[in-house]
Amino acid sequence: MNLLLTSIGKRIELIGHLKTSFRVIGVDASTENPAKSFADAFYRVPRCREEGYVEALLAVCEEEKVSLLVPLYEPEFEILNAARDKFEEIGVKLVLSGEPVTEICNDKRKTAAFFKRYDIPAPETLSDSEVEAVIGGEQAEFPLIVKPADGMGSEGIFFAENRRELEFFYGYVENALVQRCARGKEYTIDVLCDFYGQPVYIVPRIRLEVRSGEVTKSRVDLQRRVMEGTEGLLRSLNREGRVCGPMTIQCFWEESEQRLQFIEINPRFGGGVPLAFAAGADYAAALKRMGESFAAGAAGGSLKGEEKPDLTDFREQEIKELTMLRYTQAVYEDGER
């Protein structure tokens, strides 16, 4: 079975894991990426906002007889969701949550509103008028977090320690959102959901060290409250639209106060997900069974894939509490670029 990954960049460990169950085809807008040396096949395609992007992906899918398409880059999600039927018409399942879900995830104002709507514990988000009032002298507890509402990863996030810094960062950050700080241990939860929105894996890990937005040290910690809170969040998210495939969720757990606060949802593979693989979460094998069920449904006359797979054995797999310590390697290429 063939699987296509978009925007492969540096996702070498992800490709290595998926190759245990798939032939992996990678695409990217640049040929200067190390991951292409590890994929079974590589194609250069237009940038996602350029003309011909979807058509190029469809052509690769037909050429390589792709069964599953897994996008890795947020700006692609809206475009690919709009083209979902085009891929399913040629037998390709888009492993991506539906548009209502990705919209909630990709816009942090909508994420905050979603948390509030379903009483999901989260740091308070200040309205524009509340921010202006604090800048003008109203009492507030610092630090406050200032970040772009449409940001990705840890880019453009600042801690305002006082009013002067708040005023500066609020004007400096484009489309700024201001939130109160969450406290405690910071967790990232790696999640895989089936095509019906049900979780196959929920693997919480503590973020021990992060550099340039990417985790470099992390430890699996199967904290019960974090896992239960994540299950509840997913149930609420499924009421908004279909959750599907990989999710990366972030939260804080404050042990002394027994307080859980969620801060972010990303409908994609996180950079630290290889730790979940090493701990026993066999995403590749689960995705292959999901893909086979979709193919069986399509063969039976349903483009939507009506065969529901039994994933009980994956849900019951033991997850080990491992620690990940990352290091850097390089790929070397001959010739001038």
CORKA-V589920 format. One record per helix or strand of 2 or more residues. SS is the DSSP state (a for helix, b for strand). FROM is the first residue (numbers start at 0). TO is the last residue. Records with the same first field share a line. If there is no record, write none. Layout:
BEGIN
SS->FROM-TO ; FROM-TO
END
This chain:
BEGIN
b->1-4 ; 22-27 ; 40-43 ; 65-69 ; 92-93 ; 124-125 ; 143-147 ; 157-159 ; 175-179 ; 184-192 ; 198-210 ; 213-219 ; 244-253 ; 258-265 ; 322-324
a->11-17 ; 33-36 ; 52-63 ; 73-81 ; 83-88 ; 98-105 ; 107-116 ; 127-134 ; 162-171 ; 223-239 ; 273-278 ; 282-298 ; 311-314
END
